[in-house]
Amino acid sequence: VVTVEHIGSTEALSPEQEAFIECGAFQCGFCTPGFILMTRKLLDRIPEPSDDDIRHYLSGNLCRCAAYPEIIRAVKLAGEKRKAAAT
C-alpha cells in the first residue's frame, strides 16, 4: 500500500507534494493526500495532461473547500517538475 507519507520525506518531498504546496492547492487538507496520490498515478499514465484529462482523472476525489483551480495548476506543475527531474 502506498500512502502520501511514503512518496517523499521531510528532507525531499516528491514533485507532487512540492507542487501542491507551491500552488496552495489545499485549504483544510482533508482531500489533499488523495489528490496527491491520484496526481502521481495520472502523471505516470499521462505525463502532460490537459485540463480535461486532469478533471476527468481526479473526478473521484472531492474538495469541499473548492481549491480546484489550484489543484489543476499543481498537477501541471508536478508534471513539469517530474519532467525536469528526468533530464
MDTraj code that builds the backbone (N, CA, C; nanometers):
import mdtraj as md
import numpy as np

residues = "VAL VAL THR VAL GLU HIS ILE GLY SER THR GLU ALA LEU SER PRO GLU GLN GLU ALA PHE ILE GLU CYS GLY ALA PHE GLN CYS GLY PHE CYS THR PRO GLY PHE ILE LEU MET THR ARG LYS LEU LEU ASP ARG ILE PRO GLU PRO SER ASP ASP ASP ILE ARG HIS TYR LEU SER GLY ASN LEU CYS ARG CYS ALA ALA TYR PRO GLU ILE ILE ARG ALA VAL LYS LEU ALA GLY GLU LYS ARG LYS ALA ALA ALA THR".split()
xyz = np.array([
    [0.0843, -0.1176, 0.0000],
    [0.0000, 0.0000, 0.0000],
    [0.0885, 0.1234, 0.0000],
    [0.0633, 0.2127, -0.0912],
    [0.1375, 0.3379, -0.0990],
    [0.0525, 0.4476, -0.0355],
    [0.1129, 0.5219, 0.0553],
    [0.0443, 0.6344, 0.1172],
    [0.1211, 0.7616, 0.0850],
    [0.0582, 0.8745, 0.1091],
    [0.1218, 1.0027, 0.0789],
    [0.2492, 1.0218, 0.1610],
    [0.2557, 0.9609, 0.2765],
    [0.3750, 0.9713, 0.3605],
    [0.4946, 0.8969, 0.3022],
    [0.4702, 0.8019, 0.2125],
    [0.5778, 0.7187, 0.1600],
    [0.6318, 0.7643, 0.0248],
    [0.5745, 0.8691, -0.0340],
    [0.6239, 0.9105, -0.1655],
    [0.7274, 1.0222, -0.1561],
    [0.7527, 1.0692, -0.0382],
    [0.8541, 1.1715, -0.0150],
    [0.8936, 1.1691, 0.1310],
    [0.9805, 1.2599, 0.1689],
    [1.0210, 1.2713, 0.3086],
    [1.0309, 1.4188, 0.3436],
    [1.0525, 1.4488, 0.4684],
    [1.0661, 1.5893, 0.5077],
    [1.1923, 1.6506, 0.4469],
    [1.2903, 1.5682, 0.4164],
    [1.4129, 1.6169, 0.3540],
    [1.3976, 1.6325, 0.2030],
    [1.3154, 1.5510, 0.1416],
    [1.2994, 1.5524, -0.0036],
    [1.1553, 1.5177, -0.0388],
    [1.0721, 1.6197, -0.0534],
    [0.9336, 1.5970, -0.0920],
    [0.9273, 1.5481, -0.2358],
    [0.8203, 1.4778, -0.2687],
    [0.8001, 1.4357, -0.4070],
    [0.7616, 1.5577, -0.4910],
    [0.7761, 1.5490, -0.6227],
    [0.7347, 1.6613, -0.7076],
    [0.5873, 1.6976, -0.6880],
    [0.5054, 1.5964, -0.6649],
    [0.3628, 1.6209, -0.6443],
    [0.3391, 1.6975, -0.5140],
    [0.4061, 1.6563, -0.4079],
    [0.3925, 1.7250, -0.2798],
    [0.4415, 1.8695, -0.2898],
    [0.5568, 1.8888, -0.3531],
    [0.6109, 2.0236, -0.3715],
    [0.5127, 2.1118, -0.4484],
    [0.4575, 2.0586, -0.5568],
    [0.3672, 2.1356, -0.6414],
    [0.2406, 2.1765, -0.5658],
    [0.1853, 2.0863, -0.4874],
    [0.0643, 2.1202, -0.4126],
    [0.0932, 2.2300, -0.3103],
    [0.2086, 2.2257, -0.2496],
    [0.2457, 2.3307, -0.1541],
    [0.2666, 2.4630, -0.2274],
    [0.3456, 2.4602, -0.3353],
    [0.3777, 2.5826, -0.4085],
    [0.2538, 2.6498, -0.4672],
    [0.1547, 2.5701, -0.5078],
    [0.0336, 2.6255, -0.5684],
    [-0.0756, 2.6529, -0.4653],
    [-0.0525, 2.6174, -0.3399],
    [-0.1569, 2.6354, -0.2390],
    [-0.2810, 2.5559, -0.2738],
    [-0.2606, 2.4348, -0.3218],
    [-0.3694, 2.3517, -0.3723],
    [-0.4396, 2.2747, -0.2610],
    [-0.4644, 2.3407, -0.1526],
    [-0.5367, 2.2802, -0.0408],
    [-0.5814, 2.3917, 0.0518],
    [-0.6838, 2.3646, 0.1286],
    [-0.7241, 2.4580, 0.2333],
    [-0.7299, 2.3815, 0.3648],
    [-0.8290, 2.2959, 0.3801],
    [-0.8380, 2.2222, 0.5061],
    [-0.7424, 2.1038, 0.5082],
    [-0.7034, 2.0524, 0.3905],
    [-0.6081, 1.9421, 0.3820],
    [-0.6697, 1.8039, 0.3854],
    [-0.8002, 1.7948, 0.4056],
    [-0.8646, 1.6639, 0.4173],
    [-0.8509, 1.5812, 0.2893],
    [-0.8690, 1.6448, 0.1739],
    [-0.8658, 1.5723, 0.0470],
    [-0.7259, 1.5638, -0.0140],
    [-0.6319, 1.6394, 0.0388],
    [-0.5005, 1.6543, -0.0236],
    [-0.4255, 1.5230, -0.0445],
    [-0.4190, 1.4329, 0.0541],
    [-0.3461, 1.3078, 0.0285],
    [-0.4014, 1.2303, -0.0908],
    [-0.5331, 1.2241, -0.1026],
    [-0.5933, 1.1544, -0.2160],
    [-0.5597, 1.2219, -0.3477],
    [-0.5672, 1.3543, -0.3510],
    [-0.5338, 1.4259, -0.4742],
    [-0.3868, 1.4072, -0.5115],
    [-0.2988, 1.4089, -0.4147],
    [-0.1559, 1.3917, -0.4442],
    [-0.1293, 1.2520, -0.4997],
    [-0.1876, 1.1501, -0.4384],
    [-0.1669, 1.0138, -0.4881],
    [-0.2302, 0.9943, -0.6256],
    [-0.3482, 1.0520, -0.6464],
    [-0.4122, 1.0411, -0.7772],
    [-0.3321, 1.1176, -0.8833],
    [-0.2746, 1.2308, -0.8452],
    [-0.1905, 1.3072, -0.9371],
    [-0.0699, 1.2241, -0.9787],
    [-0.0112, 1.1565, -0.8839],
    [0.1057, 1.0720, -0.9130],
    [0.0711, 0.9667, -1.0172],
    [-0.0417, 0.8998, -1.0005],
    [-0.0841, 0.7959, -1.0954],
    [-0.1203, 0.8557, -1.2307],
    [-0.1881, 0.9699, -1.2289],
    [-0.2226, 1.0368, -1.3539],
    [-0.0968, 1.0694, -1.4330],
    [0.0027, 1.1271, -1.3672],
    [0.1255, 1.1648, -1.4370],
    [0.2064, 1.0434, -1.4807],
    [0.1902, 0.9304, -1.4135],
    [0.2528, 0.8061, -1.4607],
    [0.1918, 0.7653, -1.5945],
    [0.0619, 0.7868, -1.6094],
    [-0.0091, 0.7461, -1.7307],
    [-0.0033, 0.8522, -1.8401],
    [-0.0200, 0.9793, -1.7996],
    [-0.0233, 1.0903, -1.8955],
    [0.0710, 1.1983, -1.8427],
    [0.1957, 1.1994, -1.8866],
    [0.2941, 1.2935, -1.8308],
    [0.2605, 1.4412, -1.8504],
    [0.1873, 1.4751, -1.9563],
    [0.1489, 1.6139, -1.9829],
    [-0.0019, 1.6197, -2.0051],
    [-0.0804, 1.6055, -1.8982],
    [-0.2266, 1.6005, -1.9146],
    [-0.2868, 1.7371, -1.9453],
    [-0.3958, 1.7337, -2.0194],
    [-0.4727, 1.8557, -2.0448],
    [-0.5596, 1.8846, -1.9221],
    [-0.6195, 2.0025, -1.9193],
    [-0.7118, 2.0341, -1.8100],
    [-0.8250, 1.9324, -1.8042],
    [-0.8774, 1.8928, -1.9204],
    [-0.9853, 1.7932, -1.9233],
    [-0.9384, 1.6586, -1.8705],
    [-0.8148, 1.6174, -1.9065],
    [-0.7596, 1.4923, -1.8539],
    [-0.7549, 1.4978, -1.7013],
    [-0.7084, 1.6100, -1.6487],
    [-0.6948, 1.6265, -1.5039],
    [-0.8316, 1.6201, -1.4377],
    [-0.9259, 1.6956, -1.4893],
    [-1.0612, 1.6965, -1.4313],
    [-1.1218, 1.5564, -1.4318],
    [-1.1085, 1.4875, -1.5439],
    [-1.1663, 1.3528, -1.5545],
    [-1.0986, 1.2552, -1.4572],
    [-0.9673, 1.2552, -1.4568],
    [-0.8939, 1.1587, -1.3745],
    [-0.9158, 1.1818, -1.2253],
    [-0.9249, 1.3080, -1.1851],
    [-0.9384, 1.3390, -1.0429],
    [-1.0831, 1.3522, -0.9982],
    [-1.1777, 1.3250, -1.0855],
    [-1.3189, 1.3473, -1.0541],
    [-1.3715, 1.2610, -0.9397],
    [-1.3043, 1.1543, -0.9068],
    [-1.3489, 1.0686, -0.7971],
    [-1.3142, 1.1212, -0.6593],
    [-1.2349, 1.2255, -0.6515],
    [-1.1949, 1.2845, -0.5232],
    [-1.2576, 1.4237, -0.5151],
    [-1.3240, 1.4526, -0.4066],
    [-1.3938, 1.5805, -0.3928],
    [-1.3240, 1.6714, -0.2930],
    [-1.3190, 1.7997, -0.3285],
    [-1.2630, 1.9015, -0.2405],
    [-1.3772, 1.9926, -0.1975],
    [-1.4121, 1.9891, -0.0719],
    [-1.5216, 2.0718, -0.0224],
    [-1.4824, 2.2185, -0.0121],
    [-1.3546, 2.2482, -0.0094],
    [-1.3086, 2.3869, 0.0001],
    [-1.3015, 2.4537, -0.1373],
    [-1.3197, 2.3766, -0.2434],
    [-1.3215, 2.4262, -0.3813],
    [-1.1877, 2.4840, -0.4255],
    [-1.0806, 2.4125, -0.3988],
    [-0.9470, 2.4546, -0.4419],
    [-0.9143, 2.3988, -0.5801],
    [-1.0153, 2.3727, -0.6619],
    [-0.9930, 2.3076, -0.7904],
    [-0.9003, 2.3834, -0.8850],
    [-0.9099, 2.5144, -0.9002],
    [-0.8142, 2.5826, -0.9905],
    [-0.6695, 2.5628, -0.9448],
    [-0.6463, 2.5680, -0.8151],
    [-0.5118, 2.5476, -0.7614],
    [-0.4662, 2.4034, -0.7800],
    [-0.5589, 2.3098, -0.7674],
    [-0.5259, 2.1682, -0.7858],
    [-0.4830, 2.1440, -0.9304],
    [-0.5558, 2.1999, -1.0254],
    [-0.5188, 2.1828, -1.1665],
    [-0.3806, 2.2421, -1.1923],
    [-0.3547, 2.3597, -1.1376],
    [-0.2207, 2.4200, -1.1534],
    [-0.1139, 2.3311, -1.0893],
    [-0.1450, 2.2734, -0.9736],
    [-0.0482, 2.1875, -0.9049],
    [-0.0168, 2.0624, -0.9860],
    [-0.1168, 2.0039, -1.0485],
    [-0.0931, 1.8847, -1.1309],
    [-0.0005, 1.9192, -1.2461],
    [-0.0260, 2.0312, -1.3115],
    [0.0596, 2.0719, -1.4243],
    [0.2020, 2.1021, -1.3766],
    [0.2145, 2.1694, -1.2624],
    [0.3475, 2.1985, -1.2082],
    [0.4193, 2.0700, -1.1694],
    [0.3488, 1.9753, -1.1119],
    [0.4101, 1.8468, -1.0758],
    [0.4618, 1.7769, -1.2005],
    [0.3866, 1.7830, -1.3090],
    [0.4325, 1.7244, -1.4350],
    [0.5598, 1.7907, -1.4842],
    [0.5654, 1.9237, -1.4729],
    [0.6865, 1.9961, -1.5131],
    [0.8050, 1.9584, -1.4254],
    [0.7805, 1.9453, -1.2956],
    [0.8879, 1.9083, -1.2029],
    [0.9391, 1.7682, -1.2325],
    [0.8486, 1.6770, -1.2610],
    [0.8909, 1.5409, -1.2927],
    [0.9726, 1.5374, -1.4217],
    [0.9282, 1.6143, -1.5204],
    [0.9999, 1.6202, -1.6481],
    [1.1398, 1.6774, -1.6281],
    [1.1496, 1.7841, -1.5502],
    [1.2801, 1.8463, -1.5234],
    [1.3728, 1.7510, -1.4475],
    [1.3177, 1.6735, -1.3554],
    [1.3981, 1.5797, -1.2780],
    [1.4486, 1.4645, -1.3642],
    [1.3756, 1.4323, -1.4699],
    [1.4139, 1.3211, -1.5573],
    [1.5242, 1.3590, -1.6554],
    [1.5494, 1.4893, -1.6711],
    [1.6523, 1.5294, -1.7680],
    [1.7855, 1.5533, -1.7013],
])
top = md.Topology()
chain = top.add_chain()
for i, resn in enumerate(residues, 1):
    res = top.add_residue(resn, chain, resSeq=i)
    for name in ("N", "CA", "C"):
        top.add_atom(name, md.element.get_by_symbol(name[0]), res)
traj = md.Trajectory(xyz[None], top)
